[in-house]
Amino acid sequence: MINRQMKQYSLYVNEPVQDKYGKLKDNYVFVDNIQVAINFISINKRNEDIRFKDCNYTGLTLYKGLDLSKTYKLVSELQYEIVSVNEFCRLSQYILKVVS
């Protein structure tokens, strides 16, 4: 069932670079195209912030080997930031949130 839900996403890793003022700025570099099944987990309302809701998703994939000290994102029609990674099972599990 999971294999039918898998779609292709582009995986990017953030390798920050310094601008001319010495401040680090994001620089996402393409890593690979991977197959991921993404499903909705929960929604949290945030009244004190401009964003009114914060949605969490889970992703399952066969791709392994992410460096946990780096920041990753998955890109298709939406962009997902990988918040947490669990690679101790047959399938890697990612906790994701949508990035605008």
Secondary structure by P-SEA (a helix, b strand, c coil): cccccbbbbbbbbbbcccccccbbbbbbbbcbbbbbbbbbcbbbbbccccccbbbbbbbbcccccccccbbbbbbccbbbbbccccccccbbbbbccccc
